Amino acid sequence: MSEAWAKIGAIAVNDARRLSRDRTALFFILALPVFIILIIGIGIGGANSKIDVGVVDKGTGALGAELRRDIARSPRLTVESFADIGSLRTAVRHSEVVAGVVIPPGYDDALRNGRSDAVEFVVDPAAQASLAARGSVAAAVDAQAAVVDAARFAAANTGEPFAVAYDRARSSATGGGVHVDVSTASGHAPLPLGFSYTAPSNLVLFVFITSLASAAAIVFARRLGVTRRMLSTPTAPLVVLAGQAGSRLLTAVFQGLFILAIGAVVFGVDWGDLAGAGVLILAFALVATGASLLIGTAAGTEEQTIALGPPIGIALGMLGGCMWPLVIVPPVMRAIGHATPHAWAMDGFISLVARDGHLRDIAPDLAALLVFAALFLAAGTWRLRRAIFR
């Protein structure tokens, strides 16, 4: 058994040495992901943790002013006042602010008299950061609505004035008496911003693309008869297969950990639970390894693997939320996206980075990735075994 493991390690190390001498491969594994994270991250806000939001709140009354203060207290938002909705829409259109909030005149009177009123959210659909702004604004609106409902109930049952009931409900909600746990109607927690989104998304994207491209080594070894010569020695076929798969796995894990380290040190990304992030990288690396084995058996030449890998990887990345968050796409496309492993990996990273998740919180995402890995590895190993012995 120890001899078999030694041979598996030798095959994997030999492939790693060959890869370390390939400058083009190293560029795609190390340099290109960092460059893409930098460019896209700067384009969507960089390391800035604050989102500029415009607010129109003329004639809204005390509750409207209170809502504005609640929005301004959000750690993710910076609030700028606008005189009217026209100037706010212009500012959003020209990207002077990411999004806008319009609190209607008479907002205070409507709530005090038991009527509902709509707070308008103005957004440029192309601005990714607006999704995070919407979550923070919706949380503030929903929190105030919960306090208003509690005050109405208390006023109706005790006969005390609404203002008195509201002050007591507000004090209970913000003090130590009652904790109000608010989730937005959309059900989506805030998304990570800037580099905190582009680092995990490009980790998922490039680990998969690099793994598909690295299948060229499998084709190379098969085409030149290297694999058959290994089998002519006292080496079991399973050992050869495990060695080639192990090489792909080590490359994927190394690239994932490299991007994680660069994201933390250079771009200031807080990956949350590092144990959870590490397990997530390993699970996705297993998926990418299985996909690499499949491409390595489907392609007849090294050039074909290079031609197939990036288009397939980019297409799956687009469907799986590496290019844009899946929360902005229709439900049907979201469901289709989760037919790819990329979507489950992105869900896991978003939970860790933006929602203070831990390993137990990403258990469903890990389970889905392990199912993909089992399917890909089984199919890839079966096809590779047939390719070697035909």
C-alpha positions as CSV (number, residue, x, y, z in Angstrom):
1,M,0.0,0.0,0.0
2,S,2.8,2.4,0.9
3,E,4.5,1.7,-2.4
4,A,1.3,2.5,-4.3
5,W,1.0,5.8,-2.5
6,A,4.6,6.6,-3.2
7,K,4.0,6.0,-6.9
8,I,0.9,8.2,-6.9
9,G,2.9,10.9,-5.3
10,A,5.8,10.5,-7.8
11,I,3.4,10.9,-10.7
12,A,1.8,14.0,-9.2
13,V,5.1,15.6,-8.3
14,N,6.5,14.9,-11.8
15,D,3.5,16.7,-13.3
16,A,3.9,19.6,-10.8
17,R,7.6,20.0,-11.8
18,R,6.6,20.1,-15.5
19,L,4.0,22.7,-14.7
20,S,6.4,24.8,-12.7
21,R,8.6,25.1,-15.8
22,D,5.7,26.2,-18.0
23,R,5.6,30.0,-17.8
24,T,2.4,30.3,-19.8
25,A,0.6,28.0,-17.4
26,L,2.0,29.9,-14.4
27,F,0.7,33.1,-15.8
28,F,-2.8,31.8,-16.1
29,I,-2.6,30.1,-12.6
30,L,-1.1,33.0,-10.6
31,A,-0.9,36.3,-12.4
32,L,-4.1,36.5,-14.5
33,P,-6.6,35.8,-11.7
34,V,-4.9,38.6,-9.6
35,F,-5.1,41.0,-12.5
36,I,-8.7,40.3,-13.2
37,I,-9.6,40.6,-9.5
38,L,-7.9,44.0,-9.4
39,I,-9.5,45.4,-12.5
40,I,-13.1,44.2,-11.9
41,G,-12.8,44.9,-8.1
42,I,-11.9,48.5,-8.8
43,G,-14.7,48.8,-11.3
44,I,-17.4,47.8,-8.8
45,G,-16.1,49.7,-5.8
46,G,-12.7,48.2,-4.8
47,A,-12.0,48.0,-1.2
48,N,-14.6,50.7,-0.3
49,S,-17.0,49.4,2.3
50,K,-19.4,52.2,1.9
51,I,-22.1,52.7,-0.8
52,D,-23.3,56.2,-1.7
53,V,-27.1,56.4,-1.5
54,G,-29.2,59.5,-2.3
55,V,-32.3,60.2,-0.2
56,V,-35.3,62.5,-0.9
57,D,-37.3,63.0,2.3
58,K,-39.0,66.4,2.0
59,G,-42.2,66.7,4.0
60,T,-42.0,63.2,5.4
61,G,-42.5,64.1,9.0
62,A,-40.8,62.7,12.1
63,L,-41.0,59.0,11.1
64,G,-39.6,59.8,7.6
65,A,-36.7,61.7,9.2
66,E,-36.2,58.7,11.6
67,L,-36.1,56.3,8.7
68,R,-33.5,58.5,7.0
69,R,-31.3,58.4,10.1
70,D,-31.7,54.6,10.3
71,I,-30.5,54.3,6.7
72,A,-27.6,56.6,7.4
73,R,-26.6,54.5,10.4
74,S,-26.1,51.4,8.3
75,P,-22.4,50.4,8.3
76,R,-22.6,49.8,4.5
77,L,-24.2,53.1,3.4
78,T,-23.3,56.8,3.1
79,V,-26.3,59.0,2.7
80,E,-26.5,62.2,0.5
81,S,-29.6,64.4,0.5
82,F,-31.4,65.5,-2.8
83,A,-34.1,68.1,-3.2
84,D,-36.4,66.1,-5.5
85,I,-36.7,62.8,-7.3
86,G,-35.7,64.2,-10.7
87,S,-32.2,65.2,-9.4
88,L,-31.9,61.9,-7.6
89,R,-32.7,59.9,-10.7
90,T,-30.1,62.0,-12.7
91,A,-27.5,61.3,-10.0
92,V,-28.2,57.6,-10.2
93,R,-28.1,57.6,-13.9
94,H,-24.7,59.4,-13.9
95,S,-23.3,57.1,-11.2
96,E,-22.9,60.0,-8.8
97,V,-24.7,57.7,-6.2
98,V,-25.2,54.0,-6.5
99,A,-28.9,54.1,-5.6
100,G,-31.6,56.3,-4.3
101,V,-34.4,56.2,-1.7
102,V,-37.5,58.3,-2.0
103,I,-39.5,58.6,1.2
104,P,-42.9,60.0,0.1
105,P,-44.4,63.3,1.6
106,G,-47.0,62.5,4.2
107,Y,-45.1,59.3,5.2
108,D,-45.5,60.1,8.9
109,D,-49.2,60.8,8.7
110,A,-49.9,57.6,6.7
111,L,-48.2,55.4,9.2
112,R,-49.7,57.1,12.3
113,N,-53.2,56.7,10.8
114,G,-52.9,53.0,10.0
115,R,-52.3,53.4,6.2
116,S,-49.4,51.9,4.3
117,D,-47.1,54.0,2.2
118,A,-44.4,53.0,-0.3
119,V,-40.7,53.9,0.0
120,E,-39.3,54.0,-3.6
121,F,-35.9,52.6,-4.3
122,V,-34.2,54.1,-7.4
123,V,-31.5,52.0,-9.0
124,D,-29.4,51.5,-12.1
125,P,-29.9,47.8,-12.9
126,A,-26.3,47.5,-14.2
127,A,-24.8,48.6,-10.9
128,Q,-24.0,45.5,-8.9
129,A,-23.4,47.4,-5.6
130,S,-27.0,48.5,-5.7
131,L,-28.0,45.0,-4.7
132,A,-26.1,45.4,-1.4
133,A,-27.6,48.9,-0.9
134,R,-31.1,47.5,-1.4
135,G,-30.6,44.9,1.3
136,S,-29.5,47.5,3.8
137,V,-32.3,49.9,2.9
138,A,-34.9,47.2,3.0
139,A,-33.7,46.1,6.4
140,A,-34.1,49.6,7.8
141,V,-37.6,50.0,6.3
142,D,-38.7,46.6,7.6
143,A,-37.3,47.3,11.0
144,Q,-39.3,50.5,11.3
145,A,-42.4,48.8,9.9
146,A,-42.2,46.2,12.6
147,V,-42.0,48.9,15.3
148,V,-45.0,50.7,13.8
149,D,-47.0,47.5,13.8
150,A,-46.2,46.9,17.4
151,A,-47.1,50.5,18.3
152,R,-50.5,50.3,16.5
153,F,-51.3,47.0,18.3
154,A,-50.4,48.5,21.7
155,A,-52.4,51.7,21.0
156,A,-55.4,49.8,19.9
157,N,-55.4,47.5,23.0
158,T,-54.4,50.0,25.6
159,G,-56.0,53.2,24.3
160,E,-52.8,55.2,24.8
161,P,-51.7,57.6,22.1
162,F,-49.7,56.2,19.1
163,A,-46.7,58.4,19.8
164,V,-46.4,57.0,23.3
165,A,-46.8,53.4,22.1
166,Y,-44.3,54.0,19.3
167,D,-41.7,55.4,21.6
168,R,-42.0,52.4,23.9
169,A,-41.9,49.9,21.0
170,R,-38.9,51.7,19.6
171,S,-37.1,51.7,22.9
172,S,-37.8,48.0,23.3
173,A,-36.6,47.1,19.8
174,T,-33.4,49.1,20.1
175,G,-32.7,48.4,23.8
176,G,-32.2,45.3,25.8
177,G,-35.8,44.3,26.2
178,V,-36.8,42.9,22.8
179,H,-34.6,42.0,19.8
180,V,-36.2,42.6,16.4
181,D,-34.7,40.2,13.8
182,V,-35.5,41.5,10.4
183,S,-35.1,39.8,7.0
184,T,-35.9,41.6,3.8
185,A,-38.9,40.6,1.7
186,S,-36.6,39.3,-1.1
187,G,-35.0,36.9,1.4
188,H,-31.5,37.8,0.2
189,A,-28.8,38.9,2.6
190,P,-26.5,41.7,1.6
191,L,-23.9,40.8,-1.0
192,P,-20.2,41.3,-0.5
193,L,-18.8,44.4,-2.1
194,G,-15.8,45.2,-4.4
195,F,-12.9,42.8,-3.9
196,S,-14.9,40.7,-1.5
197,Y,-17.1,39.6,-4.4
198,T,-14.5,39.5,-7.2
199,A,-12.0,37.5,-5.2
200,P,-14.2,34.4,-4.5
201,S,-15.9,34.7,-7.9
202,N,-12.6,34.6,-9.8
203,L,-11.3,31.9,-7.5
204,V,-14.2,29.7,-8.6
205,L,-13.9,30.8,-12.2
206,F,-10.1,30.3,-12.6
207,V,-9.8,27.1,-10.6
208,F,-12.2,25.5,-13.0
209,I,-10.8,26.9,-16.2
210,T,-7.2,26.1,-15.2
211,S,-8.2,22.5,-14.4
212,L,-9.9,22.1,-17.8
213,A,-6.8,23.5,-19.5
214,S,-4.5,21.3,-17.5
215,A,-6.2,18.3,-19.1
216,A,-3.7,18.9,-21.9
217,A,-1.1,17.0,-19.8
218,I,-3.4,13.9,-19.8
219,V,-3.7,14.1,-23.6
220,F,0.1,14.6,-23.9
221,A,0.9,11.6,-21.7
222,R,-1.6,9.4,-23.6
223,R,-0.6,10.6,-27.1
224,L,3.1,10.0,-26.5
225,G,2.6,6.7,-24.9
226,V,3.9,7.8,-21.5
227,T,0.8,6.3,-19.8
228,R,1.3,2.9,-21.5
229,R,5.0,2.8,-20.6
230,M,4.0,3.4,-16.9
231,L,1.6,0.5,-17.2
232,S,4.3,-1.7,-18.6
233,T,6.0,-1.4,-15.2
234,P,4.7,-3.2,-12.1
235,T,2.2,-0.3,-11.6
236,A,-1.5,-0.9,-11.2
237,P,-3.8,1.0,-13.5
238,L,-5.6,2.5,-10.5
239,V,-2.3,4.0,-9.3
240,V,-1.7,5.7,-12.7
241,L,-5.2,7.0,-12.7
242,A,-4.9,8.3,-9.1
243,G,-1.6,9.9,-9.9
244,Q,-2.9,11.8,-12.9
245,A,-6.1,12.9,-10.9
246,G,-3.9,13.8,-7.9
247,S,-1.8,16.1,-10.0
248,R,-4.9,18.0,-11.2
249,L,-6.2,18.2,-7.6
250,L,-3.0,19.6,-6.2
251,T,-2.9,22.3,-8.9
252,A,-6.5,23.3,-8.2
253,V,-6.1,23.4,-4.4
254,F,-2.8,25.3,-4.8
255,Q,-4.4,27.9,-7.1
256,G,-7.5,28.2,-4.8
257,L,-5.3,28.8,-1.7
258,F,-3.1,31.2,-3.6
259,I,-6.1,33.4,-4.6
260,L,-7.4,33.1,-1.0
261,A,-4.1,34.4,0.4
262,I,-3.7,37.1,-2.2
263,G,-7.3,38.2,-1.6
264,A,-6.7,38.5,2.2
265,V,-3.2,40.1,2.1
266,V,-3.4,42.3,-1.0
267,F,-7.1,43.1,-1.4
268,G,-8.2,43.0,2.3
269,V,-10.8,40.4,1.8
270,D,-12.2,38.9,5.0
271,W,-12.9,35.3,4.0
272,G,-14.7,34.6,7.3
273,D,-14.3,31.1,8.7
274,L,-11.0,30.0,7.1
275,A,-11.7,26.3,7.9
276,G,-14.9,26.6,6.0
277,A,-13.2,28.4,3.1
278,G,-10.5,25.7,2.9
279,V,-13.0,22.9,2.8
280,L,-15.0,24.7,0.2
281,I,-11.9,25.1,-2.0
282,L,-11.1,21.4,-1.6
283,A,-14.6,20.4,-2.5
284,F,-14.6,22.6,-5.6
285,A,-11.1,21.4,-6.5
286,L,-12.5,17.8,-6.5
287,V,-15.2,19.0,-8.9
288,A,-12.7,20.7,-11.2
289,T,-10.4,17.6,-11.1
290,G,-13.3,15.4,-12.3
291,A,-14.1,17.9,-15.1
292,S,-10.4,17.9,-16.1
293,L,-10.4,14.1,-16.4
294,L,-13.5,14.3,-18.7
295,I,-12.0,16.9,-20.9
296,G,-8.7,15.0,-21.0
297,T,-10.5,12.0,-22.4
298,A,-12.8,13.9,-24.8
299,A,-10.0,15.9,-26.5
300,G,-7.7,14.3,-29.0
301,T,-4.9,16.9,-28.9
302,E,-3.5,19.4,-26.4
303,E,-4.8,22.2,-28.5
304,Q,-8.3,20.9,-28.2
305,T,-8.2,21.0,-24.4
306,I,-7.0,24.6,-24.5
307,A,-9.7,25.5,-27.0
308,L,-12.5,23.7,-25.1
309,G,-11.5,24.7,-21.5
310,P,-12.0,28.5,-21.4
311,P,-15.3,28.6,-23.3
312,I,-16.8,25.9,-21.1
313,G,-15.4,27.4,-17.9
314,I,-16.7,30.9,-18.8
315,A,-20.1,29.7,-19.8
316,L,-20.6,27.7,-16.6
317,G,-19.2,30.7,-14.6
318,M,-21.7,33.0,-16.2
319,L,-24.6,30.6,-15.3
320,G,-23.2,30.0,-11.8
321,G,-22.9,33.6,-10.7
322,C,-19.1,34.3,-11.2
323,M,-19.8,37.2,-13.5
324,W,-22.9,38.7,-11.7
325,P,-24.9,37.7,-8.6
326,L,-27.6,35.2,-9.3
327,V,-30.0,37.3,-7.2
328,I,-30.4,39.7,-10.1
329,V,-31.5,37.1,-12.6
330,P,-35.0,35.6,-13.0
331,P,-35.9,32.6,-10.9
332,V,-35.7,30.2,-13.9
333,M,-32.2,31.3,-14.7
334,R,-31.3,31.0,-11.0
335,A,-32.5,27.4,-11.0
336,I,-30.5,26.7,-14.2
337,G,-27.5,28.3,-12.6
338,H,-27.7,25.9,-9.7
339,A,-27.4,23.0,-12.1
340,T,-23.7,24.0,-12.2
341,P,-21.2,23.5,-9.4
342,H,-20.1,27.2,-9.7
343,A,-23.4,28.4,-8.2
344,W,-23.1,26.2,-5.1
345,A,-19.5,27.3,-4.6
346,M,-20.5,31.0,-4.9
347,D,-23.3,30.5,-2.4
348,G,-20.9,29.0,0.0
349,F,-18.4,31.8,-0.3
350,I,-21.1,34.5,-0.1
351,S,-22.3,32.9,3.1
352,L,-18.8,32.9,4.6
353,V,-17.7,36.4,3.4
354,A,-20.9,38.4,3.7
355,R,-23.0,36.6,6.3
356,D,-20.5,35.5,8.9
357,G,-21.2,31.9,8.1
358,H,-19.3,28.9,9.4
359,L,-18.7,25.4,8.2
360,R,-22.1,24.2,9.3
361,D,-23.8,27.0,7.4
362,I,-22.3,25.9,4.1
363,A,-23.0,22.2,4.6
364,P,-25.7,22.1,1.9
365,D,-23.3,23.8,-0.6
366,L,-20.6,21.4,0.3
367,A,-23.0,18.4,-0.1
368,A,-24.0,19.6,-3.6
369,L,-20.3,20.1,-4.6
370,L,-19.5,16.6,-3.4
371,V,-22.3,15.1,-5.5
372,F,-20.9,17.0,-8.6
373,A,-17.4,15.8,-7.7
374,A,-18.5,12.1,-7.3
375,L,-20.3,12.2,-10.7
376,F,-17.4,14.0,-12.5
377,L,-14.7,11.8,-11.0
378,A,-16.5,8.6,-11.6
379,A,-17.3,9.5,-15.3
380,G,-13.8,10.9,-15.8
381,T,-12.0,8.0,-14.3
382,W,-14.1,5.5,-16.3
383,R,-13.4,7.4,-19.6
384,L,-9.7,7.8,-18.8
385,R,-9.4,4.0,-18.1
386,R,-11.1,3.2,-21.4
387,A,-8.8,5.7,-23.2
388,I,-5.7,4.1,-21.8
389,F,-6.6,0.6,-22.6
390,R,-8.2,0.9,-26.1
